[in-house]
């Protein structure tokens, strides 16, 4: 867990408070009462924004959930610009590593992340990148939390992330092996492994689109990928294995 101490930048939701401070000092008792009533309304509005600032990871989307507060939406957008250190074409949000963004009562930003597998050596690099990115944007109090359950699977990868992999020359996962639909709908159900398909799925070449391909090694440039070769265009390519 990485922790830094400072204040979170003022969200757009506090613009009403700024308007209260801006006017000149009122001269009459009636004016003072009006300003006090306006301040009370602004506090209630800001409390509503704060209550919406705890958001779980969106399913197959790079956009923050609809119920996210101003702070949380902005944090999700900033984290969407943090690249995975092993595959820089995909962000940690599209990869499904970021599980939750929460703005705490003390103003700290709590970010929950899940490794692609236990002991992943890139997690410290990712944690440092998250902290550096938010610090650079004025979010000084950042707390990171590692969540191991439910475990990460390729099902957490967004469609935008899969498209980015293909454009980069890496074939995206071709099937789902873990059913996490219950988790995404909020149901209190355990993940279940899907029944194995009788034959391996055809892996399309990311270069020419042909499915006339063959595996040459179960391990590619990283343990999570396999090495394939296209029998039509003759180009080798990595395949992001389903797991």
ZATOR-453780 format. One record per atom (N, C-alpha, C, O): residue in three letters; x, y, z. Coordinates in steps of 0.05 Angstrom, whole numbers, padded with zeros to 5 digits, always signed. Atoms other than C-alpha are relative to their C-alpha. Last residue first. Example, Ala and Ser with C-alpha at 12.3 -4.5 7.8 and 13.67 -1.06 7.14 Angstrom:
BEGIN
SER-00016-00024-00001SER+00273-00021+00143SER-00015+00022+00014SER-00005+00044+00018ALA+00018-00024+00000ALA+00246-00090+00156ALA+00018+00024+00000ALA+00039+00024+00013
This chain:
BEGIN
UNK-00004+00012-00026UNK-00146-00346-00354UNK-00014+00016+00022UNK-00013+00010+00045UNK+00023-00001-00018UNK-00152-00335-00428UNK+00007-00013+00027UNK+00016-00035+00027UNK+00014+00025-00008UNK-00084-00327-00462UNK-00024+00006+00019UNK-00022+00024+00036UNK+00006-00004-00028UNK-00064-00261-00494UNK-00017-00023+00010UNK-00041-00023+00003UNK+00028+00003-00007UNK-00037-00285-00561UNK-00004+00002+00030UNK+00009-00012+00045UNK+00007+00009-00027UNK+00030-00260-00586UNK-00031-00002+00002UNK-00046+00013-00010UNK+00014-00019-00017UNK+00045-00257-00660UNK-00005-00012+00027UNK-00006-00036+00030UNK+00003+00010-00027UNK+00088-00289-00715UNK-00015+00021+00017UNK-00014+00045+00010UNK-00010-00017-00022UNK+00075-00267-00787UNK-00004-00014+00027UNK-00025-00026+00032UNK-00026+00011-00010UNK+00069-00319-00843UNK+00012+00017+00023UNK+00035+00013+00030UNK-00019-00022+00003UNK+00013-00279-00877UNK+00028-00007+00010UNK+00047+00009+00006UNK+00006-00014+00025UNK-00027-00343-00888UNK+00020+00023-00005UNK+00034+00024-00025UNK-00008+00016+00022UNK+00000-00393-00837UNK-00007+00013-00027UNK+00000+00002-00048UNK+00021+00000+00020UNK-00003-00342-00781UNK+00010-00015-00024UNK+00032-00010-00034UNK-00009-00008+00027UNK+00044-00359-00724UNK-00023-00003-00019UNK-00039-00022-00019UNK+00013+00012+00023UNK+00029-00361-00650UNK+00013+00008-00026UNK+00029+00027-00027UNK-00011-00008+00025UNK+00066-00348-00585UNK-00013-00015-00023UNK-00013-00040-00023UNK-00011+00023+00015UNK+00028-00352-00520UNK+00009+00011-00027UNK+00000+00031-00037UNK+00004+00002+00029UNK+00016-00295-00471UNK+00013-00025-00012UNK+00032-00036-00001UNK+00029-00001+00006UNK+00006-00289-00396UNK-00006-00003-00029UNK-00029-00003-00037UNK+00013+00025-00006UNK+00078-00313-00382UNK-00030+00000-00007UNK-00042-00022-00011UNK+00005+00001-00029UNK+00108-00254-00420UNK-00016-00025+00006UNK-00027-00037-00012UNK-00018-00020-00011UNK+00141-00248-00489UNK-00004+00003+00031UNK+00014+00011+00045UNK-00010-00020+00018UNK+00107-00313-00509UNK+00019+00019+00014UNK+00036+00010+00029UNK-00009-00024-00013UNK+00094-00377-00472UNK+00013+00019-00020UNK+00030+00012-00035UNK+00020-00007-00020UNK+00054-00436-00497UNK+00007+00025+00015UNK-00009+00036+00030UNK-00010+00002-00028UNK+00099-00438-00558UNK-00022+00009+00019UNK-00036+00028+00013UNK-00027+00009+00002UNK+00088-00448-00633UNK+00013-00002+00028UNK+00033-00016+00031UNK-00016-00008-00023UNK+00013-00443-00634UNK+00028-00012-00003UNK+00031-00035-00012UNK-00008+00022-00016UNK-00020-00447-00703UNK+00018+00010+00023UNK+00032+00030+00020UNK-00023-00005-00017UNK-00059-00400-00747UNK+00007-00024+00016UNK-00009-00043+00019UNK-00018+00022+00007UNK-00108-00403-00804UNK+00026+00004+00014UNK+00047+00011+00002UNK+00001+00019-00022UNK-00157-00357-00770UNK+00016-00025-00006UNK+00015-00045+00009UNK+00004+00028+00006UNK-00138-00301-00817UNK-00001-00017+00025UNK+00013-00011+00045UNK+00027+00010-00007UNK-00148-00230-00793UNK-00005-00029-00006UNK-00027-00039+00000UNK+00016+00003+00024UNK-00087-00202-00830UNK-00029-00010+00005UNK-00045-00010-00013UNK-00012-00015+00023UNK-00044-00172-00774UNK-00018-00002-00024UNK-00024+00018-00037UNK+00006-00029-00003UNK-00082-00192-00711UNK+00010+00017-00023UNK+00003+00040-00026UNK-00025-00015+00003UNK-00083-00265-00734UNK-00007+00030+00003UNK-00024+00040-00012UNK-00003-00016+00025UNK-00147-00297-00710UNK+00026+00015+00001UNK+00033+00026+00022UNK-00012-00025-00007UNK-00143-00352-00657UNK+00006+00016-00025UNK+00022+00007-00042UNK-00017-00010+00022UNK-00191-00408-00670UNK+00011+00027+00008UNK-00005+00045+00014UNK+00011-00020+00018UNK-00218-00434-00604UNK+00020+00008-00021UNK+00044+00007-00017UNK-00011-00027-00006UNK-00190-00499-00576UNK-00012+00020-00019UNK-00016+00014-00043UNK-00023-00007+00016UNK-00237-00558-00584UNK+00010+00028+00007UNK-00006+00045+00015UNK-00012+00025+00010UNK-00285-00592-00536UNK+00025+00005-00018UNK+00043-00012-00018UNK+00010+00005+00027UNK-00297-00526-00499UNK+00014-00025-00011UNK+00037-00029-00005UNK-00020-00001+00021UNK-00284-00529-00425UNK-00012-00007-00027UNK-00028-00025-00029UNK-00007+00026+00010UNK-00344-00516-00381UNK+00020+00003-00023UNK+00017+00020-00040UNK+00016+00010+00022UNK-00341-00447-00351UNK+00009-00028-00008UNK+00032-00035-00005UNK-00015+00005+00025UNK-00308-00436-00284UNK-00018-00012-00021UNK-00034-00030-00015UNK+00000+00028+00007UNK-00352-00406-00231UNK+00014-00003-00027UNK+00012+00013-00045UNK-00007+00003+00028UNK-00346-00340-00194UNK+00000-00030-00006UNK+00006-00046+00012UNK-00028+00005+00005UNK-00382-00340-00127UNK+00004-00002-00030UNK-00014-00009-00045UNK-00005+00027+00010UNK-00450-00308-00120UNK+00030-00003-00006UNK+00043+00016-00015UNK-00019+00013-00019UNK-00472-00249-00078UNK+00005-00029-00009UNK-00003-00047+00006UNK+00011+00024-00014UNK-00504-00214-00137UNK+00022-00012+00017UNK+00045-00012+00010UNK+00002-00004-00028UNK-00478-00144-00153UNK-00011-00023+00015UNK-00015-00022+00039UNK+00028-00009-00005UNK-00492-00148-00227UNK-00004+00004+00030UNK-00027+00010+00038UNK+00006-00025+00014UNK-00418-00149-00243UNK-00028+00010+00005UNK-00033+00034+00003UNK-00015-00021-00013UNK-00403-00202-00191UNK-00007+00027-00012UNK-00010+00047+00002UNK+00013-00005-00026UNK-00457-00248-00217UNK+00013+00022+00015UNK-00001+00038+00028UNK+00025-00016+00004UNK-00431-00241-00288UNK-00014+00007+00026UNK-00025+00028+00029UNK+00001-00021-00021UNK-00362-00264-00266UNK-00025+00017-00003UNK-00026+00039+00009UNK+00026-00015+00001UNK-00363-00330-00305UNK+00000+00019+00024UNK-00003+00011+00047UNK+00010-00005-00026UNK-00291-00353-00316UNK-00026+00016-00002UNK-00026+00036-00016UNK-00002+00025-00016UNK-00265-00386-00379UNK-00011+00003+00028UNK-00014-00017+00042UNK+00003-00005-00028UNK-00285-00334-00430UNK+00001-00026+00015UNK-00013-00045+00009UNK+00022+00012-00014UNK-00260-00341-00501UNK+00000+00008+00029UNK+00019+00019+00040UNK+00020+00009+00019UNK-00215-00311-00554UNK-00024-00013+00013UNK-00044-00019+00000UNK+00012+00025-00009UNK-00170-00269-00509UNK-00024-00008-00018UNK-00041+00009-00024UNK+00013-00001-00026UNK-00138-00213-00551UNK-00012-00027+00008UNK-00014-00044-00009UNK+00027+00011+00002UNK-00089-00225-00608UNK-00013+00000+00028UNK-00001-00011+00047UNK+00004+00022-00019UNK-00029-00179-00598UNK-00029-00010-00002UNK-00048+00006+00000UNK-00012+00025+00010UNK-00007-00136-00657UNK-00002-00023+00019UNK+00011-00044+00014UNK-00028+00001-00007UNK-00017-00068-00625UNK+00014-00025-00010UNK+00038-00027-00009UNK-00013-00020+00016UNK-00084-00058-00660UNK+00030+00001+00005UNK+00045+00010-00012UNK+00000+00009+00028UNK-00107-00124-00631UNK+00015+00020-00018UNK+00030+00012-00035UNK-00019+00022+00003UNK-00086-00103-00561UNK+00002-00009-00029UNK+00024-00013-00039UNK-00027-00011-00001UNK-00122-00037-00568UNK+00021-00021-00003UNK+00041-00017-00016UNK-00005-00013+00026UNK-00186-00072-00590UNK+00028+00012-00001UNK+00041+00011-00022UNK-00004+00022+00019UNK-00182-00117-00528UNK+00006+00011-00028UNK+00023+00001-00043UNK-00026+00011-00005UNK-00174-00056-00484UNK+00007-00022-00019UNK+00030-00024-00029UNK-00019-00020+00010UNK-00234-00021-00514UNK+00029-00011+00003UNK+00046-00007-00014UNK+00000+00004+00030UNK-00274-00085-00503UNK+00019+00020-00012UNK+00032+00013-00033UNK+00022-00014+00014UNK-00255-00081-00429UNK+00002-00005-00030UNK+00023-00014-00040UNK-00010-00018+00020UNK-00213-00133-00393UNK-00023+00012-00016UNK-00042-00001-00024UNK+00001-00028-00010UNK-00246-00161-00331UNK+00010+00020-00021UNK+00007+00044-00017UNK+00028-00010+00003UNK-00261-00227-00368UNK-00002+00029+00010UNK-00021+00043+00002UNK+00001-00015+00024UNK-00185-00237-00373UNK-00028+00010-00006UNK-00032+00028-00023UNK+00000+00018+00024UNK-00187-00258-00301UNK-00001+00018-00024UNK-00005+00042-00023UNK+00002-00012+00027UNK-00170-00222-00236UNK-00001-00022-00021UNK+00012-00043-00018UNK-00024-00001+00015UNK-00184-00259-00171UNK-00005+00012-00028UNK-00026+00010-00039UNK-00003+00022+00020UNK-00246-00243-00131UNK+00025+00005-00017UNK+00033+00027-00022UNK+00025+00015+00006UNK-00211-00237-00084UNK-00023+00019-00005UNK-00028+00037+00011UNK-00006+00025+00014UNK-00139-00211-00084UNK-00025-00017-00007UNK-00023-00035-00024UNK+00022+00018-00004UNK-00151-00138-00068UNK+00005-00025-00016UNK+00008-00024-00040UNK-00001+00024+00017UNK-00091-00093-00059UNK-00023-00019+00007UNK-00026-00026+00031UNK+00008+00025-00013UNK-00106-00024-00029UNK+00002-00023-00020UNK-00008-00020-00043UNK+00004+00023+00017UNK-00073+00042-00048UNK-00006-00025+00016UNK+00006-00030+00037UNK-00003+00026-00014UNK-00081+00106-00009UNK-00007-00022-00019UNK-00029-00023-00030UNK+00008+00023+00015UNK-00070+00174-00042UNK+00006-00025+00016UNK+00028-00029+00026UNK+00005+00021-00020UNK-00067+00241-00006UNK-00012-00025-00014UNK-00037-00026-00018UNK-00023+00006-00017UNK-00034+00288-00054UNK-00004-00022+00020UNK+00015-00036+00027UNK+00012+00018-00019UNK-00085+00292-00111UNK+00023-00010+00018UNK+00037-00029+00010UNK+00008-00014-00025UNK-00057+00354-00146UNK-00013-00017+00021UNK-00021-00007+00042UNK+00025-00015+00005UNK-00054+00327-00217UNK-00011+00012+00026UNK-00034+00020+00026UNK-00006-00021+00020UNK+00019+00306-00212UNK-00025+00017-00006UNK-00022+00039-00017UNK-00016-00022-00012UNK+00003+00270-00147UNK+00004+00023-00020UNK+00002+00046-00013UNK+00019-00016-00015UNK-00051+00230-00183UNK+00014+00023+00015UNK+00003+00045+00017UNK+00019-00013+00018UNK-00003+00206-00237UNK-00019+00018+00016UNK-00025+00040+00007UNK-00013-00022+00014UNK+00054+00193-00188UNK-00020+00015-00018UNK-00019+00039-00019UNK-00006-00021-00019UNK+00009+00151-00142UNK+00012+00024-00014UNK+00005+00047-00009UNK+00025-00011-00009UNK-00019+00110-00199UNK+00005+00024+00018UNK-00007+00046+00015UNK+00010-00016+00023UNK+00050+00100-00230UNK-00026+00013+00007UNK-00031+00036+00000UNK-00016-00025+00002UNK+00079+00078-00163UNK-00010+00018-00022UNK-00011+00042-00019UNK+00007-00017-00023UNK+00023+00027-00154UNK+00015+00026+00000UNK+00003+00047+00006UNK+00027-00011+00005UNK+00033+00002-00225UNK-00008+00018+00023UNK-00019+00039+00019UNK-00003-00021+00021UNK+00108-00007-00214UNK-00027+00013-00005UNK-00028+00038-00008UNK-00013-00023-00014UNK+00094-00043-00148UNK+00004+00023-00020UNK+00001+00046-00013UNK+00019-00014-00017UNK+00044-00088-00184UNK+00012+00024+00014UNK-00001+00045+00017UNK+00006-00027+00010UNK+00092-00106-00241UNK-00018+00016+00019UNK-00022+00040+00014UNK-00021-00019-00007UNK+00124-00164-00203UNK-00006+00029-00010UNK+00007+00048-00001UNK-00008-00013+00025UNK+00058-00204-00204UNK+00021+00022+00006UNK+00015+00040+00023UNK-00028-00002+00002UNK+00059-00244-00139UNK+00010+00014-00025UNK+00034+00014-00031UNK-00013-00005-00026UNK-00012-00266-00145UNK+00030+00000-00003UNK+00042-00017-00016UNK-00004+00026-00014UNK-00038-00260-00216UNK+00016+00006+00025UNK+00031+00026+00027UNK+00009+00020+00020UNK-00068-00203-00257UNK+00006-00028+00010UNK-00007-00047+00001UNK-00021+00009+00018UNK-00060-00162-00193UNK-00011-00020-00020UNK-00031-00034-00015UNK-00002+00029-00001UNK-00122-00128-00164UNK+00022-00009-00019UNK+00021-00001-00043UNK-00010+00013+00024UNK-00125-00053-00149UNK+00003-00030+00005UNK+00007-00039+00028UNK-00004+00028-00004UNK-00165-00011-00099UNK+00008-00013-00026UNK-00005-00009-00047UNK+00001+00015+00025UNK-00156+00064-00100UNK+00006-00029+00005UNK+00026-00036+00017UNK-00006+00028-00003UNK-00171+00106-00038UNK-00005-00014-00027UNK-00027-00014-00038UNK+00009+00016+00023UNK-00167+00181-00049UNK+00009-00028+00004UNK+00033-00034+00003UNK-00019+00017+00013UNK-00161+00220+00016UNK-00013-00016-00023UNK-00037-00021-00023UNK-00010-00012+00025UNK-00209+00276+00033UNK+00020-00017-00015UNK+00028-00010-00037UNK-00023-00018-00006UNK-00218+00257+00106UNK+00012+00012-00025UNK+00032+00026-00023UNK+00010-00023-00014UNK-00288+00229+00090UNK+00023+00020+00007UNK+00018+00044+00009UNK+00005+00004-00028UNK-00257+00182+00038UNK-00009+00026+00014UNK-00007+00048+00002UNK-00008-00025-00013UNK-00263+00190-00037UNK-00008-00002+00029UNK-00032-00001+00035UNK+00016-00010-00022UNK-00267+00119-00064UNK+00012+00025+00011UNK+00036+00027+00017UNK-00011-00027-00006UNK-00243+00088-00129UNK-00019+00012+00021UNK-00043+00013+00017UNK+00017-00018-00015UNK-00253+00013-00138UNK+00014+00027+00004UNK+00039+00027+00008UNK+00026+00011-00008UNK-00229-00046-00180UNK-00018+00021+00013UNK-00043+00019+00011UNK+00012-00019-00019UNK-00170-00019-00220UNK-00029-00010+00006UNK-00045-00013-00011UNK-00015+00001-00025UNK-00135-00079-00252UNK-00013+00018+00021UNK-00013+00011+00045UNK+00018+00010-00021UNK-00188-00089-00307UNK+00014-00002+00027UNK+00004-00015+00045UNK-00009+00027-00007UNK-00140-00084-00366UNK-00016-00012+00023UNK-00016-00036+00026UNK+00009+00018+00020UNK-00180-00025-00391UNK+00008-00029+00005UNK-00005-00047-00003UNK+00029+00001-00002UNK-00169+00011-00325UNK-00011-00019-00020UNK-00028-00036-00014UNK+00006+00017-00023UNK-00094-00006-00323UNK-00030-00002+00005UNK-00040-00021+00017UNK-00001-00013-00026UNK-00088+00024-00392UNK-00007-00020+00022UNK-00018-00041+00017UNK+00025+00003-00014UNK-00071-00015-00455UNK+00003+00012+00028UNK+00024+00010+00041UNK+00021-00009+00017UNK-00017+00003-00506UNK-00027-00001+00014UNK-00047+00011+00005UNK+00006-00029-00003UNK+00037+00000-00453UNK-00023+00010-00017UNK-00033+00033-00013UNK+00013-00004+00026UNK+00035-00076-00448UNK-00009+00029-00001UNK-00033+00034+00004UNK-00009+00022+00018UNK+00085-00094-00393UNK-00012+00003-00028UNK+00000-00006-00047UNK-00029+00000+00006UNK+00081-00028-00355UNK+00009-00021-00019UNK+00030-00018-00032UNK-00012+00024-00012UNK+00005-00022-00362UNK+00029-00001-00007UNK+00036+00002-00030UNK-00005+00024+00017UNK-00009+00049-00381UNK+00010-00023+00016UNK+00024-00020+00036UNK-00024+00014-00011UNK-00039+00102-00335UNK+00003-00026-00015UNK-00014-00043-00014UNK-00023-00009+00015UNK-00086+00146-00377UNK+00026-00014+00010UNK+00047-00009-00001UNK+00002+00011+00027UNK-00149+00111-00353UNK+00023+00008-00018UNK+00025-00003-00040UNK-00011+00027-00001UNK-00126+00127-00283UNK-00002-00014-00027UNK+00014-00032-00033UNK-00029-00002-00002UNK-00138+00201-00299UNK+00013-00028+00001UNK+00034-00032-00012UNK-00010-00010+00026UNK-00209+00187-00324UNK+00031+00002+00001UNK+00044-00006-00018UNK+00002+00021+00019UNK-00226+00144-00263UNK+00013+00008-00027UNK+00027-00007-00040UNK-00021+00019-00007UNK-00200+00199-00217UNK+00000-00023-00020UNK+00021-00031-00030UNK-00025-00011+00009UNK-00243+00251-00253UNK+00023-00019+00005UNK+00041-00022-00011UNK-00001+00000+00030UNK-00305+00209-00246UNK+00026+00010-00010UNK+00037-00001-00029UNK-00004+00028+00010UNK-00289+00196-00173UNK+00001-00001-00030UNK+00018-00016-00041UNK-00027+00009-00006UNK-00281+00270-00156UNK+00005-00027-00012UNK+00025-00031-00026UNK-00019-00015+00017UNK-00345+00292-00191UNK+00029-00009+00004UNK+00043-00012-00015UNK-00001-00028-00006UNK-00386+00236-00159UNK+00021+00014-00017UNK+00035+00001-00032UNK-00025-00011-00011UNK-00396+00169-00192UNK-00003+00030+00005UNK-00015+00044-00011UNK+00005-00012-00027UNK-00468+00145-00200UNK+00025+00011+00012UNK+00025+00018+00036UNK+00017-00024+00002UNK-00461+00136-00276UNK-00005+00013+00027UNK-00010+00037+00029UNK+00029+00006-00004UNK-00402+00090-00267UNK-00016+00025+00001UNK-00007+00047+00008UNK+00007+00004-00028UNK-00334+00116-00293UNK-00030-00006+00001UNK-00045+00002-00016UNK+00014-00022-00012UNK-00320+00106-00367UNK-00009-00006+00028UNK-00016-00029+00035UNK-00021-00018-00010UNK-00267+00058-00393UNK-00013+00024+00014UNK+00002+00041+00024UNK+00003-00028+00006UNK-00320+00004-00399UNK+00023+00016+00011UNK+00033+00010+00033UNK-00005-00004+00028UNK-00326-00072-00398UNK-00003+00029-00009UNK-00016+00035-00029UNK-00004+00024+00016UNK-00357-00073-00329UNK+00004+00007-00029UNK-00013+00020-00041UNK+00020+00004+00020UNK-00346-00010-00287UNK+00006-00025-00016UNK+00029-00033-00019UNK-00010+00001+00027UNK-00302-00017-00225UNK-00023-00005-00020UNK-00039-00023-00016UNK-00013+00026+00007UNK-00338+00002-00161UNK+00008+00001-00029UNK-00002+00017-00045UNK+00009+00013+00025UNK-00352+00074-00142UNK+00015-00025-00005UNK+00040-00026-00002UNK-00011+00027-00003UNK-00350+00113-00076UNK-00011-00017-00023UNK-00035-00022-00025UNK-00027+00002+00008UNK-00359+00187-00091UNK+00013-00027+00005UNK+00038-00029+00004UNK-00001+00015+00025UNK-00434+00187-00091UNK+00028-00005-00009UNK+00033-00016-00031UNK+00011+00027-00004UNK-00439+00206-00018UNK+00001-00017-00025UNK-00001-00041-00023UNK-00018+00017-00014UNK-00392+00264-00029UNK-00010-00028+00003UNK+00005-00048+00001UNK-00022+00007+00017UNK-00436+00296-00082UNK+00019-00020+00013UNK+00027-00039+00001UNK+00011+00019+00020UNK-00497+00293-00037UNK+00022-00009-00019UNK+00023-00032-00026UNK+00002+00026-00014UNK-00457+00325+00020UNK-00011-00021-00019UNK-00003-00044-00018UNK-00027+00012-00001UNK-00436+00381-00028UNK-00001-00027+00014UNK+00014-00046+00007UNK-00007+00009+00027UNK-00509+00397-00043UNK+00026-00014+00000UNK+00029-00035-00013UNK+00017+00024+00006UNK-00527+00399+00032UNK+00007-00011-00028UNK+00008-00035-00032UNK-00011+00022-00016UNK-00468+00446+00045UNK-00016-00025-00006UNK-00004-00047-00009UNK-00024+00010+00013UNK-00490+00491-00012UNK+00012-00024+00014UNK+00021-00043+00002UNK+00008+00015+00023UNK-00561+00497+00016UNK+00025-00012-00014UNK+00024-00034-00023UNK+00011+00026-00009UNK-00533+00517+00084UNK-00008-00017-00023UNK-00005-00042-00023UNK-00022+00017-00009UNK-00489+00569+00052UNK-00010-00027+00008UNK+00002-00048+00003UNK-00013+00010+00025UNK-00548+00599+00014UNK+00022-00019+00007UNK+00026-00039-00006UNK+00018+00019+00012UNK-00588+00605+00079UNK+00013-00013-00024UNK+00010-00037-00029UNK-00001+00024-00017UNK-00529+00639+00113UNK-00018-00022-00012UNK-00010-00045-00012UNK-00025+00014+00005UNK-00523+00688+00055UNK+00002-00026+00016UNK+00012-00046+00006UNK+00002+00012+00027UNK-00597+00705+00059UNK+00026-00015-00006UNK+00025-00037-00018UNK+00017+00023-00001UNK-00593+00716+00134UNK-00002-00014-00027UNK-00002-00039-00028UNK-00015+00021-00014UNK-00534+00763+00126UNK-00017-00026+00002UNK-00006-00048-00002UNK-00020+00011+00019UNK-00572+00803+00074UNK+00016-00023+00013UNK+00021-00043+00000UNK+00015+00017+00020UNK-00631+00811+00121UNK+00019-00013-00019UNK+00016-00036-00027UNK+00007+00026-00013UNK-00584+00834+00177UNK-00014-00018-00019UNK-00010-00042-00019UNK+00025+00001-00015UNK-00555+00888+00131UNK-00006-00027+00012UNK+00005-00047+00002UNK+00002-00022-00019UNK-00486+00907+00107UNK-00025-00002+00018UNK-00026+00010+00039UNK+00027-00012-00001UNK-00464+00844+00070UNK-00002+00021+00022UNK+00012+00020+00043UNK+00012+00004-00026UNK-00388+00834+00062UNK-00028+00013+00001UNK-00030+00037-00004UNK-00010-00018-00021UNK-00372+00834-00012UNK-00016-00004+00025UNK-00037-00016+00025UNK+00014-00026-00004UNK-00390+00773-00053UNK+00012+00017+00022UNK+00024+00006+00041UNK-00007-00022+00018UNK-00336+00720-00070UNK-00015+00027+00007UNK-00001+00048+00005UNK-00022-00016-00011UNK-00341+00674-00009UNK+00004+00025-00016UNK+00013+00045-00005UNK+00008-00012-00026UNK-00410+00648-00026UNK+00022+00018+00011UNK+00017+00039+00023UNK+00018-00022+00005UNK-00393+00638-00099UNK-00008+00014+00025UNK-00014+00038+00026UNK-00016-00022+00010UNK-00334+00596-00079UNK-00016+00024-00005UNK-00008+00047+00001UNK-00013-00012-00023UNK-00381+00552-00038UNK+00018+00024-00008UNK+00019+00043+00007UNK+00020-00016-00015UNK-00424+00541-00099UNK+00012+00014+00024UNK+00006+00037+00030UNK+00002-00027+00013UNK-00363+00520-00139UNK-00020+00018+00014UNK-00016+00042+00016UNK-00003-00020-00020UNK-00353+00463-00088UNK-00001+00028-00012UNK+00004+00048+00002UNK+00024-00002-00017UNK-00382+00410-00134UNK+00002+00022+00021UNK-00019+00029+00032UNK+00018-00019+00012UNK-00328+00424-00185UNK-00024+00004+00017UNK-00038+00025+00015UNK+00016+00010+00022UNK-00280+00388-00139UNK-00018+00022-00010UNK-00022+00042+00003UNK+00028-00007-00003UNK-00226+00424-00096UNK-00016-00010-00024UNK-00010-00002-00047UNK+00008-00025+00012UNK-00161+00386-00100UNK-00030+00005+00001UNK-00046-00014+00002UNK+00011+00005+00026UNK-00149+00330-00049UNK-00009+00027-00012UNK-00019+00044+00002UNK+00029-00004+00003UNK-00105+00352+00009UNK-00008-00006-00028UNK+00007-00002-00047UNK+00005-00027+00009UNK-00038+00323+00027UNK-00029+00002-00005UNK-00044-00017+00000UNK+00018-00017-00015UNK-00008+00259+00055UNK+00000+00028-00012UNK+00020+00042-00014UNK-00012-00026-00001UNK+00020+00202+00015UNK-00019+00019+00013UNK-00043+00013+00013UNK+00016-00021-00012UNK+00005+00128+00022UNK+00016+00026+00000UNK+00040+00027+00006UNK-00016-00025+00002UNK+00027+00069-00019UNK-00017+00023+00011UNK-00039+00026+00002UNK+00017-00024+00000UNK+00000+00000+00000UNK+00018+00025+00000UNK+00037+00026+00015
